[in-house]
Amino acid sequence: MDELPVSSAEARKRLGRENRQWLEIAKDSLVQEVHETHAQEEGERRRFTVTRKGVGPISITVKQPEAEDDATGDGDEEPEILEFLLYDLEVDDNWGKYLVVVHAPLIRQWRPQFDAAKPVKLRIDSGCVSGQIFHDNTCECRDQMHAALERIAEHGQGLLISIPEQDGRGRGMPFKLATLLLQKELDLDTVRVSALLDPIGERDERTYGGAIAVLRALGVEPGADLIHLSNNEEKHAVLRENGFNVTAEDLNAGHTPQNRRHLEAKQKLLGHQTLAPEVGADSEGAEAQMARKPEEPHELDRDP
C-alpha cells in the first residue's frame, strides 16, 4: 500500500540537514528579483524592468551521430547530457515573457558568473510553437535551437534568450497560422503570403531592447565580447548599437526539402546570411518565384 501524504512539519523531520538546505535554496529561487536597466531600442534609449520569477536546472539529451559501421561498437555510446539553468523572466516591453537558458557557474542570489576573459556565446531565439514544440517541418527553428544549445555548452559559457511572443516574426500565432495555410494551399513562400495577408504591414515587427535588458540583468554588460549565433544581421547590429563587441557565427541547421523554400526566402528576401543551401539547377529560388509573372494571376492577386 502507498504511504499516506505527510504534513509539511513531518516532511521536514524526515529531511537531513543537507536536504533542508536544498529546500531553502529552492524556496529562494521562487523569490522574485527586480532589475532596472536601460537599452537602445530602435534608435531610442529607454528603461526596462526585468523581473526574475523563477529559476531551476534542466538537462538536454544530445543525439549522437549514427556510426557508419555498427561492428565498431560506436553505435552503443551513451547520449550526451547537457546541463543548463532555465530562468523564467518578465520584461516590461511588448513581448513580456522571456525564457533564458544559461550555461555558467552560479554566484549568490542565482546570478550566473561569466568569465570576463572569455567571450560569451549568445543566441537570441524568437518563439516558434509550431516548429519547436510540435515539430512542424516547414521551418528549421527546432534544429537551430538545439544546435545553439550544443554550441553554447561546447564553448563553456553562454546563454540562449527565447522570446515566445515573437512567434511569426512578431506578428503572433494567429497571423503565423494563416501564413502557414497560404504557404500550403497556394504553394508560396513565407514572405509572399505575409504580404498578401497584410500588404502595408511590417514583415518583421520584432524588437530586441528587452533582450539587451535581459543580458544586463544577468551580468553581461556593454563592452563584453559576444559570439552571436545568428544569420540575422539586424540582430548583430542591435547588439553592437548597445556597446557589445560582436563576433557573428552562422547557425545553419535542419535543412530539409520541406523547409528549403522557407530558408531561401529568409536569405534572399529578408537579408539573412548564408542560411539556405545552394539552390540547385532543378529548383526555383524564392527570388525567382517572387519575380516571375504567371500567365494567369492567382485569384488572390486579382482586384475584387
N, C-alpha and C positions, 0 to 999 in steps of 0.2 A: 504494500500500500504506500502511496506517495505521502511524504510528510506534509502536515498542515502548515499553512503560512504562519510565520512567526511575527511578533511585534517588532517594531524598529529597535526598541530597547534590547530585546533578546538577541536580535541580529547583531547588534554592536558587541554584545558579550562574546559572541562566537568568533569575532574577528580578532586576529592577532594585532600586536602593536603596529607592525609594518603595514598590514592591510588597512588599519584605521587611518594611517597617514595617507594612503591612496584614496580613501573615501573623502578625506578633507580636500585633497588635490582635485578630485572630481567635482566636488561642490564648488571649489574656487573657479573651475572652468565655466561654471554657469553664471558667474558674476559678470554683469555687463561692464565693459570698459569703453569709455568715450574718448576719442582722439580728435582734436580740432586741428585742421591744417589747411593749406591752400594749394592751388594748382592753376596753371594756364589751361583754359578750355576755349577753343575756337577764338583765340586771339585776346581773350579777356582773363584777367586774374580774378578768381573767385574763391570763397571759403567753402570748405567741406567739413561735414561732421561724419566721422567713421565710428560706428558702434560695433564692438565685438560682442556677439550674442552667445557664442559657444565655440568650443574647440576640442578636438579629440583625434586619436590616431586612426589611420586607415592603412590597409595593406592591399597591394595590387599585384596580381599574378601576371608575369610576363611570359608570353608564349615563346618557347624555344623553337628555332627553325628545325624542320624535319631533317633528319640525317639522310644523306643520299644513299648510304649503304647501311641497312639495319644490322648487318652482320658485325659492324664495328662496335655495336653496343651504345653508340652515341644517342640513339633514339630513346634510351631509357633514362636520360638525365632528368633530374627533378626540375620543374619550372622554377624560375627565379621569382622571389617575393620582394617587392619594393615597399619600403615603409615611408609614410608621409604623415604630416599633420594636416587636418582639414579644419579651416576657420570658417565660421558662419558669420558674415559681416553684413552690416546695413549702412548704406551711404545715402545722404540726403540729396540725391540727384534724380534724373528721370528713370533710372534703372533699379534703384532700391537695393535689391539683394545681390550680394557678391559672395561667391564661394571660392576660397583660396586654398590651394594645395601647396604645402610648404615642405621643402627638404632642407633642413638646417637644424643644428642643436638649439635647445631652449635655454633661455636665461629666466630671470624672475618674471612673474606675472604673465606667463605664457607668451613671452615675446621671443621670436626667433633671433638667433645671433649669427649674422652673416660675416664671413671673413673678409675684411676690407681689402686685403691684399690679393683677392681673387675675384674675378667677375661673377656677378650673379646671373644665372641663366633664367630667362623670363619668357613666359607665354601668356599673352592676353587673349582669352578664348571667349568668343561670343557663344551664347547658348544655342543648342540645336537639339530640341526634343526629338524630332523625327529621326535624326541620324544617330545621336549619341545614346539615346535611351532605347528607341525602337529599331535601330539598325537599318533604317531606310538606306538603300544602296544608291540613291541619286546624288549623294554628296560624300565627301571624304572626311567629315567632321570628327567622327568617332576615331578613325585611324590617326588623324592628326593629333587628337588629344592624347591618345595612348603613346604615340611616338614622342610627343613633347615630354611627358612624364618620364619616359625611359631615358631621354637625353639629360633631363634635369638630374635624375638620380645618378647617372653615369658621371656627370660633371662634378657632383659632390655637393652643390648647393644651388638653390633656385626656388622658383615658385610659379605656379600656374594660376592666373586670375580668371575665373569663369564668371561671366555676366549673363545669367539665364534670360533676363528680359530683353536682351539684344537679339533674340532669335529673329531670323528673317531680315538680317542687316538692320535691325532696329525698328522694323515695321510691325513686328508682333506675329503671334501664331496664326490668327485668322487670315491675315494677308498672305503669310507664307503658304498656308494650306491651299489658298486659292491659286497661288502661282504653281504649286505642285500639280494641281488639277489641270491647269492650262498646259504645263510642260508635257504632261502625259497625253492629253487629248489633241493638242494642236501640234505636237512634235516641235516645240520651240524651246529656246534656252531660257535660263532664269532671268536674264536682263531684258529680253524682248517681252516676256509675259508680264514682268513688273511694269514696263512702260505701257502695255495695253491696259492693265488694270488702273493705272494712275499716271496718265501722260505728263502731268506737270509736277508730280511729286519727286522728292529726292530718291535716288536709287539706294543710297546708304545714309541712314539717319543716326548712326552710332556716334557717340562722343566718348572721350576717354579721360576726362578730368577726374572722374571717380576712381579710375584705375590708378592714376597718379597719386591720389589721396590715399588709396589702399597701400601702395608701395611705401609711402612716407609713414603711415600708421604702423607698418610692420618693420620699420627701421631702415628702409632703403631710401636714402636721401639723395637729392640732386648732387651731381658730382660723382656718383657711384658709376662703376663700369658695369654695363649690362651686355649680355649676349642675348639678343632678342630673336626668338624663334617665330618668324613670321615672313610671309611673302607679300605683305601689305605695306607699301612704302608710307602710306598715311600714318600707320601706327608708329613706324620708326620716327617719322617727323614729329609726332606729338611728344614722344619721349625726349628727343633732342631739344625741342622747344622748352621743355621743363628742366633742362640743365643736366640730363643724364648723358654719359658717354656710351654711345650705342654701337655695337658691332652686330650687323644683321646676319642672321643664319637662316637660310631657306629651310622650310619644313614641308617636305614632299612625302606624302604617304597616302595609301589607299586608292591608287589609280586603278580604275576598273573600266571595262567597256560601258557599264551603266552610267558612270559619272563623268565620262570623257568630255561630253559637250558642256557640262556644268563647269568643269575646270578650264576648258578653253575660253568660255565666255568670261569667267572671272579674270583670266590673264589678259585677254585681248581687249575687253570692253570696260573692265574696271581697274585695270592697271596693276594687277597682282603680278609679281615677278616669278619667273621660272616655275610656274605651278603645274602647267599641263604638260603631258608627254608630247613629243614632237608629232605634229599632225601628219599622218600618212597620206600617200597619194590617193588612197581609196576613201578618204574621209573628208567631208566638207567641214571646215572650221567654222567657229561661231561668227568670225568677222565676215566670211563669205556669205554665211547664212543671213546675216543682217543686211548685207549689201545687195544681194540678188533680188531681182524683181520677178515674181512668179507671173506666168501668163495670165492667170486669173487671181485677183486679190482674194485673200481669205475673208470670210464673211464678217469677221470682227474688224477688218480694216475698212470695210465699206461704210460710207456715210449712212446714217439711219434714214 
